[in-house]
């Protein structure tokens, strides 16, 4: 089941359960997640596109929390976070980069970043990865 289909299913379940808060949030999220595919030839959005939208959604919620903390925004973030893949920790990134550098000692930063994008798309924070790679590439 694709991530978009999972959001649709959860949205329908919350509507049937009459959970207006979750249903409303997932309806908005579903609409936003469907847009990349609809804008590119009326197809279903890929998981990578959905993950990017979910991350943007969370980023906007964090900005709202910085302005004013509310329980509603915190609850929304908990719900939306369920649709992201498990994020790699800094230690995980260091291990992966060190392993790649062991196999390719002359690798440059751009090459490592591209490899990460291919193999671990949506599972890492780009800023943190950039600092890890900078520290390890000599």
C-alpha positions as semicolon CSV with decimal commas, in nm:
position;residue;x (nm);y (nm);z (nm)
1;X;0,000;0,000;0,000
2;X;0,142;0,338;-0,098
3;X;0,178;0,613;0,157
4;X;-0,095;0,817;-0,015
5;X;-0,334;0,520;0,001
6;X;-0,248;0,477;0,371
7;X;-0,338;0,840;0,439
8;X;-0,666;0,794;0,245
9;X;-0,748;0,484;0,446
10;X;-0,670;0,653;0,779
11;X;-0,873;0,957;0,678
12;X;-1,174;0,738;0,594
13;X;-1,137;0,546;0,922
14;X;-1,125;0,870;1,122
15;X;-1,433;1,001;0,938
16;X;-1,624;0,681;1,017
17;X;-1,514;0,708;1,381
18;X;-1,642;1,067;1,381
19;X;-1,301;1,198;1,491
20;X;-1,343;1,544;1,340
21;X;-1,001;1,669;1,450
22;X;-0,804;1,387;1,287
23;X;-1,038;1,363;0,989
24;X;-1,001;1,733;0,912
25;X;-0,622;1,721;0,945
26;X;-0,591;1,412;0,725
27;X;-0,826;1,560;0,463
28;X;-0,597;1,862;0,435
29;X;-0,285;1,645;0,433
30;X;-0,435;1,415;0,171
31;X;-0,519;1,707;-0,055
32;X;-0,166;1,849;-0,024
33;X;-0,005;1,509;-0,083
34;X;-0,210;1,440;-0,394
35;X;-0,109;1,769;-0,563
36;X;0,238;1,671;-0,694
37;X;0,094;1,376;-0,885
38;X;-0,209;1,566;-1,009
39;X;0,009;1,852;-1,130
40;X;0,230;1,608;-1,320
41;X;-0,014;1,432;-1,547
42;X;-0,299;1,336;-1,315
43;X;-0,120;1,041;-1,162
44;X;-0,091;0,926;-0,802
45;X;0,187;1,096;-0,605
46;X;0,488;0,878;-0,533
47;X;0,593;0,793;-0,179
48;X;0,894;1,025;-0,215
49;X;0,665;1,313;-0,314
50;X;0,430;1,238;-0,025
51;X;0,722;1,227;0,221
52;X;0,841;1,565;0,094
53;X;0,493;1,714;0,147
54;X;0,466;1,560;0,495
55;X;0,805;1,706;0,588
56;X;0,693;2,049;0,462
57;X;0,371;2,011;0,661
58;X;0,569;1,934;0,978
59;X;0,811;2,220;0,914
60;X;0,518;2,462;0,894
61;X;0,373;2,320;1,216
62;X;0,707;2,370;1,392
63;X;0,709;2,731;1,276
64;X;0,360;2,770;1,422
65;X;0,480;2,618;1,748
66;X;0,767;2,868;1,761
67;X;0,515;3,152;1,740
68;X;0,266;3,007;1,986
69;X;0,252;2,666;2,150
70;X;-0,086;2,498;2,141
71;X;-0,195;2,147;2,223
72;X;-0,378;2,128;1,889
73;X;-0,061;2,188;1,686
74;X;0,130;1,941;1,901
75;X;-0,144;1,680;1,847
76;X;-0,141;1,747;1,473
77;X;0,235;1,695;1,460
78;X;0,200;1,359;1,640
79;X;-0,056;1,245;1,381
80;X;0,138;1,365;1,076
81;X;0,470;1,220;1,201
82;X;0,319;0,873;1,161
83;X;0,353;0,909;0,783
84;X;0,728;0,968;0,778
85;X;0,972;0,680;0,751
86;X;1,199;0,620;1,048
87;X;1,459;0,894;1,044
88;X;1,828;0,809;1,059
89;X;2,013;0,933;1,364
90;X;2,343;1,119;1,340
91;X;2,527;0,802;1,447
92;X;2,353;0,604;1,171
93;X;2,458;0,865;0,916
94;X;2,817;0,856;1,039
95;X;2,824;0,476;1,009
96;X;2,682;0,481;0,656
97;X;2,917;0,758;0,538
98;X;3,221;0,589;0,695
99;X;3,127;0,261;0,525
100;X;3,093;0,434;0,189
101;X;3,424;0,617;0,238
102;X;3,594;0,289;0,325
103;X;3,480;0,144;-0,008
104;X;3,540;0,471;-0,200
105;X;3,819;0,664;-0,025
106;X;3,835;0,936;-0,292
107;X;3,462;1,017;-0,281
108;X;3,368;1,384;-0,267
109;X;3,083;1,541;-0,072
110;X;2,846;1,574;-0,371
111;X;2,885;1,208;-0,462
112;X;2,810;1,097;-0,106
113;X;2,506;1,325;-0,085
114;X;2,372;1,184;-0,416
115;X;2,423;0,826;-0,293
116;X;2,234;0,909;0,025
117;X;1,948;1,058;-0,177
118;X;1,924;0,738;-0,382
119;X;1,953;0,491;-0,096
120;X;1,790;0,674;0,195
121;X;1,550;0,927;0,044
122;X;1,322;1,081;0,306
123;X;1,502;0,916;0,595
124;X;1,745;1,189;0,695
125;X;1,783;1,556;0,772
126;X;1,984;1,716;0,491
127;X;2,154;1,975;0,712
128;X;2,270;1,714;0,959
129;X;2,395;1,488;0,679
130;X;2,584;1,777;0,524
131;X;2,766;1,848;0,851
132;X;2,846;1,477;0,898
133;X;2,986;1,445;0,546
134;X;3,189;1,767;0,581
135;X;3,344;1,635;0,901
136;X;3,435;1,297;0,749
137;X;3,549;1,389;0,396
138;X;3,910;1,494;0,395
